[in-house]
Amino acid sequence: MIRVLVVDDEALVRSGLRMILEAAGDISVIGEARDGAEAVSAVGRLRPEVVLMDVRMPVMDGLTAAGRILLDPEAPKVVMLTTFDVDEYVHAALRLGAVGFLLKDTPPRELAAAVRTVADGQAMLSPSVTKRVIAQYADRAPSRAEAARRQLDGLTGREGDVIRALARGLSNAEIGRELRLTEATVKAHVSRVLAKLGLANRVQAAILVHDADLR
């Protein structure tokens, strides 16, 4: 069972998310929190694997809470939740190491699949907003593009193929089919690329490729 903490200031939203996730059969909502301060406390007490965190909340917002939670080397995967298809706070959360964000109107099946994806160590952004988030996150000034290209220069040809496919939003399985690699090999390449580039997750890798304009 994947252990999930749901964080939202609206009781109805928390209840709805709990019902959707627990109906999946392999996901357990082990706790709820009404604001970021409660979330930080609950993470330390309950040790969830995944935290679904609202962005805008009273007392302590989701961004501040995510920053505190992600300071722990053994922190859970944090996914930001938002009503809007672009939210400036989410961009900062990605810099902190959050694994992505989802819209609150994400279909139930996709929500459960997203939890499984991040629990497995992959990033997850709502498909409808991935390109817009990356575009708004990255300022492709010439100097930034040049710096990004220099950073990517250290990759092997195959690693470059993998990160460019990753930047297009492909899953490990899809990258494997495209490059004729096993999913396990792709996963190993992704882990090696992130370590080599000093990046926290796939979202940051996609942003770097966007900065370099190498898609």
C-alpha positions in Angstrom: 0.0 0.0 0.0 1.2 3.5 -0.9 0.9 5.7 2.2 -0.5 9.2 1.4 -1.0 12.4 3.3 -3.7 14.8 2.0 -3.3 18.5 2.7 -6.0 21.0 1.9 -7.9 23.7 3.8 -11.2 22.5 2.5 -12.7 19.5 4.2 -14.8 18.6 1.2 -11.7 18.5 -1.0 -9.8 16.3 1.5 -12.8 13.9 1.8 -13.1 13.7 -2.0 -9.4 13.0 -2.5 -9.5 10.3 0.2 -12.5 8.6 -1.4 -10.8 8.6 -4.9 -7.4 7.4 -3.7 -8.7 4.6 -1.3 -11.0 3.3 -4.0 -7.8 2.5 -6.0 -7.1 -0.5 -3.7 -3.3 0.0 -3.4 -3.3 3.5 -1.8 -4.0 4.3 1.8 -4.7 7.8 3.0 -3.0 7.7 6.4 -3.8 11.2 7.4 -5.1 14.7 6.5 -4.0 18.2 7.3 -5.8 21.5 7.0 -2.7 23.7 6.5 1.0 23.6 5.9 1.9 23.7 9.6 -0.3 20.6 10.3 1.3 19.0 7.2 4.8 19.4 8.5 3.8 18.0 11.8 1.9 15.1 10.2 4.8 14.1 8.0 7.1 13.8 11.0 4.6 11.7 12.8 3.1 9.5 10.1 6.0 9.2 7.6 3.9 9.1 4.4 5.4 8.1 1.1 3.5 10.8 -0.9 2.1 14.2 0.2 -0.6 15.8 -1.9 -0.3 19.5 -0.9 -2.6 22.4 -1.7 -0.8 25.5 -2.8 -2.9 28.2 -1.1 -3.8 27.6 2.5 -4.1 29.7 5.7 -1.6 29.6 8.6 1.2 28.2 6.4 0.9 27.9 2.7 1.8 24.8 0.7 5.0 26.3 -0.6 6.5 27.0 2.8 5.4 23.6 4.1 6.9 21.9 1.1 10.2 23.7 1.6 10.4 22.5 5.2 9.3 19.0 4.5 11.8 18.6 1.6 14.8 19.6 3.8 14.7 16.1 5.2 16.9 13.7 3.2 14.2 11.0 3.8 11.3 13.3 2.8 8.3 11.9 1.1 7.4 12.8 -2.5 5.5 16.1 -2.6 3.0 16.9 -5.3 1.4 20.3 -5.3 -2.4 20.6 -5.9 -3.9 23.6 -7.6 -7.2 24.8 -9.0 -5.5 26.8 -11.7 -3.6 25.6 -14.7 -0.7 27.9 -14.0 0.3 28.9 -10.5 3.5 30.9 -9.8 3.9 29.2 -6.4 4.3 25.8 -8.0 7.3 27.0 -10.0 9.1 27.7 -6.7 8.0 24.4 -5.3 9.7 22.6 -8.3 12.9 24.4 -7.4 12.6 23.1 -3.9 12.3 19.5 -5.1 8.6 18.9 -5.3 7.9 16.2 -8.0 5.3 18.2 -9.8 1.7 19.3 -9.6 -1.8 18.2 -10.4 -5.0 20.0 -11.0 -7.7 19.4 -8.5 -10.1 18.3 -11.4 -7.7 15.6 -12.5 -9.9 12.5 -13.3 -9.9 9.9 -10.5 -8.1 7.2 -12.5 -5.3 9.7 -13.4 -5.0 10.9 -9.8 -4.4 7.4 -8.6 -2.0 6.7 -11.4 -0.1 9.9 -10.6 0.3 8.8 -6.9 1.8 5.5 -8.1 4.1 7.3 -10.5 5.6 9.6 -7.9 5.8 6.8 -5.4 7.9 5.0 -7.9 10.3 7.9 -8.1 9.1 9.7 -11.2 7.8 13.2 -11.6 4.2 13.9 -12.5 2.6 17.1 -14.0 -0.9 17.4 -15.3 -0.4 16.7 -19.1 -2.5 19.7 -20.0 -0.2 22.2 -18.3 3.3 20.6 -18.6 4.4 22.7 -21.5 3.1 25.9 -20.0 4.7 25.3 -16.6 8.1 24.6 -18.2 7.8 27.6 -20.5 6.9 30.0 -17.6 9.5 28.5 -15.2 12.4 28.9 -17.6 13.7 32.2 -18.8 15.5 31.3 -22.0 17.8 34.3 -22.1 20.9 33.7 -24.3 23.2 33.4 -21.3 20.9 30.9 -19.6 20.6 28.8 -22.8 24.4 28.7 -23.1 24.8 27.7 -19.5 22.2 25.0 -19.9 23.9 23.6 -23.0 27.3 23.5 -21.2 25.7 21.6 -18.4 24.2 19.1 -20.8 27.5 18.7 -22.7 28.8 16.1 -20.2 26.1 13.6 -21.1 26.7 10.7 -23.4 24.7 10.4 -26.7 22.3 7.9 -25.2 21.8 10.0 -22.0 21.1 13.0 -24.3 18.4 11.0 -26.1 16.8 10.0 -22.8 16.7 13.4 -21.3 15.3 14.9 -24.5 12.5 12.3 -24.5 11.9 12.9 -20.9 11.6 16.6 -21.6 8.7 15.8 -24.0 6.8 14.3 -21.1 7.3 10.7 -22.0 7.2 8.0 -19.3 10.0 5.5 -18.8 8.0 2.9 -20.8 7.3 5.3 -23.7 11.0 6.3 -23.8 11.9 2.6 -23.8 9.7 1.9 -26.8 11.0 5.0 -28.7 14.7 4.2 -28.0 14.3 0.4 -28.0 15.5 0.0 -24.5 14.0 -1.9 -21.6 12.1 0.1 -19.0 14.7 -0.8 -16.4 17.5 0.5 -18.6 15.7 3.8 -19.1 15.1 4.1 -15.3 18.9 3.6 -14.8 19.7 6.2 -17.4 17.3 8.7 -15.9 18.8 8.2 -12.4 22.3 8.5 -13.8 21.5 11.7 -15.7 19.9 13.3 -12.7 22.9 12.5 -10.5 25.3 13.7 -13.2 23.5 17.0 -13.6 22.8 17.5 -9.9 19.1 17.7 -10.4 16.4 16.6 -7.9 13.8 15.2 -10.3 12.6 14.8 -13.9 10.8 18.1 -13.9 14.0 20.0 -13.3 15.7 17.9 -16.1 12.9 18.9 -18.5 13.3 22.6 -17.6 17.1 22.3 -18.3 16.5 20.9 -21.7 13.9 23.7 -22.4 16.5 26.3 -21.2 19.0 24.8 -23.7 16.3 24.7 -26.4 17.4 21.2 -27.4 14.1 19.5 -27.6 
